Amino acid sequence: MSGRVRVKICGITNRADAVTAVACGADALGFNLFAGSPRCIDLEENADWIAALSPFVTKVAVLVNVAFAEACRIAAHPAIDLVQFHGDEDAAFCAAFAKTGRPFIKALRARTANDVAQAAHFSTPHILLDGVLPGAYGGTGTRLDLPLAADLVSREPELNIILAGGLTPANVGEATRVVRPFAVDVASGVERAPGRKDSALVAAFIDAAFGRAKGISQLSESPAVKSEK
């Protein structure tokens, strides 16, 4: 990993939380368009304020098993910078999408080495590793196996590995030191309720990811953090 780790705050559902995350130093914001998520938003209903956010933060549309034409439509939306495929999209789907020239992230639910063995075969350097909860597509707070992620970073240095799954202000610093990822991604770990971010936890998470945390030992004992473990 070169330079500092990047931070993506995912599951943003409202302008206030987005503005707070940007002010705290987030590099990217994730907007979940999957109807099965408690953080799902309607892109058209929210497009105006998303498009008006700082041009220096990347706006990511999180998609789960959408049709190819719909993925292309959303990727071309003026409020969105890139898409994240967080479902069961296979290498062939990703290869076809790559031909559009649009950037994208492919998420892998990573429990074993087998789950990430083909990480370099999805036609994108941007690979997100998430914890596994059967029947769920992210945002669950399930911890990722850090040694598994670290091994992938070591074996596939050309990939930009984005670390997700169970991260909180209390553990993201250690996770970045162990894995050395390109970026970290958090949703439930900085929330007071699904889709409602806690501004203090957002600030603490970004500080910890950037290695400038203060008072993380106290945060690790707080009810908000404990509830995500």
C-alpha positions as CSV (number, residue, x, y, z in Angstrom):
1,M,0.0,0.0,0.0
2,S,1.4,3.4,-0.9
3,G,0.4,6.6,0.9
4,R,-2.4,6.7,3.4
5,V,-5.3,4.4,3.5
6,R,-8.5,5.7,1.9
7,V,-11.9,5.7,3.7
8,K,-15.3,4.9,2.3
9,I,-18.4,5.6,4.5
10,C,-21.1,3.3,3.1
11,G,-24.8,3.1,3.6
12,I,-25.3,6.9,3.5
13,T,-29.1,7.7,3.3
14,N,-29.3,11.4,3.9
15,R,-27.5,14.7,3.1
16,A,-26.6,15.5,6.7
17,D,-24.7,12.3,7.2
18,A,-23.0,12.7,3.8
19,V,-21.8,16.3,4.6
20,T,-20.5,15.1,8.0
21,A,-18.6,12.3,6.5
22,V,-17.0,14.6,3.9
23,A,-16.1,17.2,6.6
24,C,-14.4,14.4,8.6
25,G,-12.2,13.5,5.7
26,A,-14.0,10.6,3.9
27,D,-12.6,9.9,0.4
28,A,-15.8,8.1,-0.8
29,L,-19.4,7.7,0.1
30,G,-21.5,4.6,-0.6
31,F,-25.2,4.8,-1.6
32,N,-27.0,1.4,-1.3
33,L,-29.5,0.8,-4.1
34,F,-30.3,-2.8,-3.0
35,A,-34.0,-3.0,-2.0
36,G,-33.1,-5.8,0.6
37,S,-30.9,-3.4,2.6
38,P,-32.2,-1.2,5.5
39,R,-29.9,1.5,4.0
40,C,-31.5,1.4,0.6
41,I,-32.3,4.8,-1.0
42,D,-34.0,5.8,-4.3
43,L,-31.3,7.3,-6.5
44,E,-33.6,9.6,-8.4
45,E,-35.2,11.0,-5.2
46,N,-31.8,11.8,-3.8
47,A,-29.8,12.6,-6.9
48,D,-29.8,16.4,-6.5
49,W,-28.1,16.5,-3.1
50,I,-25.7,13.7,-4.0
51,A,-24.6,15.5,-7.1
52,A,-24.1,18.7,-5.1
53,L,-21.6,17.1,-2.7
54,S,-17.9,18.0,-2.9
55,P,-16.3,17.0,-6.3
56,F,-13.4,15.7,-4.3
57,V,-15.3,12.8,-2.8
58,T,-16.2,9.7,-4.8
59,K,-19.9,8.8,-5.0
60,V,-20.4,5.0,-5.2
61,A,-23.6,3.3,-6.1
62,V,-23.8,-0.2,-4.4
63,L,-25.6,-2.7,-6.5
64,V,-26.7,-6.3,-5.9
65,N,-27.5,-8.6,-8.7
66,V,-29.0,-6.0,-11.0
67,A,-29.5,-6.6,-14.7
68,F,-26.6,-5.6,-16.9
69,A,-28.5,-2.8,-18.6
70,E,-29.5,-1.3,-15.2
71,A,-25.9,-1.4,-14.0
72,C,-24.9,0.5,-17.1
73,R,-27.7,3.1,-16.6
74,I,-26.7,3.7,-13.0
75,A,-23.0,3.9,-13.8
76,A,-23.8,6.7,-16.3
77,H,-25.9,8.6,-13.8
78,P,-24.5,12.2,-13.3
79,A,-24.7,11.9,-9.5
80,I,-22.6,8.7,-9.5
81,D,-18.8,8.3,-10.1
82,L,-18.6,4.5,-10.0
83,V,-20.6,1.4,-9.1
84,Q,-19.9,-1.4,-6.7
85,F,-21.1,-4.9,-7.5
86,H,-21.9,-6.5,-4.1
87,G,-23.8,-9.5,-5.1
88,D,-23.2,-12.7,-7.1
89,E,-21.9,-11.0,-10.2
90,D,-19.4,-13.4,-11.9
91,A,-16.2,-12.8,-13.8
92,A,-18.1,-12.8,-17.2
93,F,-20.5,-10.1,-16.0
94,C,-17.6,-8.0,-14.8
95,A,-15.7,-8.5,-18.0
96,A,-18.6,-7.3,-20.0
97,F,-19.1,-4.3,-17.8
98,A,-15.4,-3.4,-18.0
99,K,-15.9,-3.0,-21.8
100,T,-18.1,0.0,-21.1
101,G,-15.0,1.9,-19.8
102,R,-16.7,2.7,-16.5
103,P,-14.8,2.1,-13.3
104,F,-16.2,-0.4,-10.7
105,I,-15.6,-2.2,-7.5
106,K,-16.2,-5.9,-7.1
107,A,-17.1,-7.1,-3.6
108,L,-16.2,-10.7,-2.5
109,R,-17.6,-12.3,0.6
110,A,-14.5,-13.8,2.0
111,R,-14.5,-16.7,4.5
112,T,-11.8,-18.9,3.1
113,A,-8.8,-18.6,0.7
114,N,-11.0,-20.3,-1.9
115,D,-13.4,-17.3,-1.8
116,V,-10.7,-14.9,-2.9
117,A,-8.6,-17.2,-5.1
118,Q,-10.0,-15.5,-8.3
119,A,-9.9,-12.0,-7.0
120,A,-7.7,-10.9,-9.9
121,H,-10.1,-12.3,-12.5
122,F,-13.0,-9.7,-12.2
123,S,-11.6,-7.2,-14.7
124,T,-11.1,-4.5,-12.1
125,P,-8.2,-3.7,-9.7
126,H,-10.7,-2.6,-7.1
127,I,-11.6,-5.6,-4.9
128,L,-13.6,-5.2,-1.7
129,L,-13.4,-8.0,0.9
130,D,-16.4,-8.3,3.2
131,G,-17.3,-10.5,6.1
132,V,-19.8,-13.4,5.5
133,L,-23.3,-13.7,6.9
134,P,-25.3,-16.3,5.0
135,G,-28.1,-14.7,3.1
136,A,-26.9,-11.2,3.5
137,Y,-25.1,-8.8,1.1
138,G,-22.9,-6.6,3.4
139,G,-23.6,-4.1,6.1
140,T,-24.0,-6.8,8.8
141,G,-21.0,-5.9,11.0
142,T,-19.6,-9.5,10.5
143,R,-15.9,-9.5,11.0
144,L,-13.6,-10.3,8.1
145,D,-10.6,-12.7,8.6
146,L,-7.7,-10.2,8.7
147,P,-4.9,-12.7,7.9
148,L,-6.9,-13.9,4.9
149,A,-7.1,-10.3,3.6
150,A,-3.4,-9.6,4.4
151,D,-2.4,-12.7,2.4
152,L,-4.3,-11.5,-0.6
153,V,-2.7,-8.0,-0.4
154,S,0.7,-9.7,-0.3
155,R,-0.1,-12.1,-3.2
156,E,-1.8,-9.6,-5.5
157,P,0.0,-6.3,-5.1
158,E,-1.6,-4.9,-8.3
159,L,-5.0,-5.0,-6.7
160,N,-6.5,-2.2,-4.7
161,I,-7.9,-4.1,-1.8
162,I,-10.7,-2.5,0.1
163,L,-11.2,-3.9,3.6
164,A,-14.8,-4.1,5.0
165,G,-16.7,-6.3,7.5
166,G,-17.0,-5.5,11.2
167,L,-14.8,-2.5,11.2
168,T,-15.3,0.1,14.0
169,P,-13.3,3.1,15.4
170,A,-11.9,0.6,18.0
171,N,-10.4,-1.9,15.5
172,V,-9.8,-0.1,12.2
173,G,-6.4,1.1,13.2
174,E,-5.2,-2.4,13.9
175,A,-6.9,-3.7,10.8
176,T,-5.0,-1.3,8.6
177,R,-1.7,-2.1,10.2
178,V,-2.3,-5.9,9.8
179,V,-3.7,-5.9,6.2
180,R,-2.2,-2.7,4.7
181,P,-5.2,-2.3,2.4
182,F,-5.7,0.4,-0.2
183,A,-8.9,1.5,1.6
184,V,-11.3,0.7,4.4
185,D,-15.1,0.6,4.2
186,V,-17.6,1.0,7.0
187,A,-21.4,1.1,7.3
188,S,-22.8,-0.4,10.5
189,G,-19.7,0.3,12.6
190,V,-20.4,4.1,12.6
191,E,-24.2,4.0,13.1
192,R,-26.7,4.7,15.8
193,A,-29.3,2.9,13.8
194,P,-29.2,1.3,10.3
195,G,-28.8,4.1,7.8
196,R,-28.3,6.8,10.5
197,K,-24.7,7.7,11.1
198,D,-23.3,8.8,14.5
199,S,-21.1,11.8,13.7
200,A,-18.7,11.1,16.7
201,L,-18.2,7.5,15.5
202,V,-17.6,8.7,11.9
203,A,-15.0,11.2,13.0
204,A,-13.3,8.6,15.3
205,F,-13.3,6.0,12.6
206,I,-11.6,8.3,10.1
207,D,-9.1,9.5,12.6
208,A,-8.2,5.9,13.6
209,A,-7.9,4.8,9.9
210,F,-5.6,7.8,9.3
211,G,-3.5,7.0,12.4
212,R,-4.5,10.1,14.3
213,A,-7.0,8.6,16.7
214,K,-7.5,10.0,20.2
215,G,-9.4,8.2,23.0
216,I,-10.0,5.0,21.1
217,S,-9.6,2.9,24.3
218,Q,-12.6,4.8,25.7
219,L,-14.6,4.4,22.5
220,S,-14.0,0.6,22.6
221,E,-16.0,0.5,25.8
222,S,-18.9,2.6,24.5
223,P,-22.3,1.0,24.0
224,A,-22.4,2.2,20.4
225,V,-19.2,0.4,19.5
226,K,-19.9,-2.7,21.6
227,S,-23.2,-3.2,19.8
228,E,-21.4,-3.7,16.5
229,K,-19.1,-6.4,17.7
